[in-house]
């Protein structure tokens, strides 16, 4: 029978006490969600990988200063969001490639259309202002409650709600053609 798993607070305490495995466990526990946020925000696998590494290094260095006023996952996501925003500010570049049209004369569903639709949505998300895209990624794509997204973004919950609403409205306009194709 294995020992019960430690919660995040106990792992932080173990890390502070010098346990070299504690931080590794925190990374195993939260790494996938951090990766999903970074990839959703940056839209580039290499940039996302670098952002996650940078944020985890920052968290490792600052973990002794973690006060526990918010959940550790919120604290880690906040570090990551700041790293991603810094990277976006430095890059300030957006490249998109138009998608080819997919016509299937025999009326059967086009398997490539599902991929093209996903690309349409990805490209539409990329056109949103960063603040709206972050809110939508956290709330609609990753399923964070609005209050949690507000803590991660360090803004009031009403701000997250309005950013999501404005972003959704813009996405509806940009992706209206998908509704017409159904």
N, C-alpha and C positions, 0 to 999 in steps of 0.2 A: 504494500500500500504506500503510495507516495504522500509526501507532506502537502498540506493544503497550500494553494497558491497564495502568495502575498498580494495585497491590494497595492495600488499605486503609492499611497502614503507610506506603507511599510517598505516598499522598494526604494523610495526616496531616502528614507531613514537608513536603510541598509547601504545605499550608495554613500551617504554622508559618513557612515561608519567604516567605509573602506571596502565594502564588498564589490569586487570587480564584476560580478555577474549581474548585479542589480540593474545597472543601466542597460546592459544587453537585453534583459527581460523587458524593460520599458520600451526599447526599440522594437522588439518582437511584437509587443502588444499594440503599439500605436503606429508603427511604420507604414502599414498598408493604407491607413486613413490619411496619413501625411502625404504619401505618394499620390493618392487620388486627388487631394486638394491641389498639390503642386502641378500635377499634370493638367488638371482642369483649368487652372489659372494661366499657366505658362504655355500650354499647348505644344510643348516640345519635350520629348523624352530626355534628351541630354540636359537641357536647362532644368527640368523637373528633378532629375537625379542629383544634379549639383545643388539645387536649392534645398532638397531634403537633407543632403549631407551637411551643408552649411548650417541649416537650422538645428540639426542634431548636435553638431559640434558646439554651437552656441548654447544649446540647452545643457550639454554636458558641463561646459565651463561655468554656467550660471545656476546649476541645480542646487548648489548650497544656498543660494539666495531665494529659492522658491519658498514663498510664504504660505501657500495652500489656501489663499483667499478664493481661488477658483479651482475647478478640477484641473488635474495635471494635463489632461487632454486639451482643455481650453488654453492653458498656458503654452503647450507645445504648438498648437495650431496658430496661436497669436504670433509666436516667433516665426513660424513658417510663412504666414501671410506677410509679415514685414519683409522677410527675405525675398519673397516673390515680387512684392511691390517695388523693392529696390532694383531687382533685376529688370522688371518691366520699364522702370524709369530710365535705366541705363540703355536698354535696347531701343525703345521707341521705334520699333519697326514692325510692320505687319505685311506679310506676303500671302496672297491667296491665289489659287489657281482655279480658273473656271472649270466646272464639271461638264463633261460631254453629255449630250442628251442621249437618253436610252429609249429607243423605239423598238417595240416588239410587235411585229405585224400580226401574229397569230393569236393575240389576246392573252397568252399565258403570262403569269407574273414573271417579271424580270428579276432574277436573283441579284443582279448588280444594282437594282433600284434601291434595295434595303441599304446597301453600302452607300450609295449616292445620297440617300435621305439622311443617313447618319452624318455624312460629310457636310450636307447642307446645314444641319443643325449645329455642327461643330463650327462651321464658318460663320454662321449667324451669331453664335455666342461670342466668337472672337471679335465681332464688330461692336459689341456693347462696350460702353465705358467700363473701365476696370472696376469701379465701385459697384456697378450693377451686376457685372459678371461674377464678382466674388460673392455677392449676396445670393445670386441664383445658384451658383455652384454649391454653396454651403447648404442652402435650404432645399432647393428643388432637386439637385443632382445627388448630393450626399445625404440628404434627409435630416440635417441638424434642425432641432427646434429653433424658432426665430430668436428666442432669448439666448440660446447657446451661440448662434451666429453673431448676435450683437456683442456678446462678450469676446468672441474671437476677433471681431473687427474693431472692437473698442468704440462702438457707437450705440446710441439708444435703439431700443427695439423698433420704435416707430420709423427710424431711419432705414433699418433693414427691410421693414415692410414696404416702405415707399420705393426703395431701390429695386426690390423684387417686382413690385407692381409696374414701375416704369420699364424695367428690363423685359418683363413678360409682354407688355404692350408692344414694345419694339420688336420682340421676337415674333409675335403674332403677325405683325405687318411683314416682316422679312420672310416668314415661312408660310404665308397665306397660300402660296402655290401648292404646298403639300396637301392642304385640305381639299383643294380643287381637283387634285389628281386621284383622290380616294374614291 
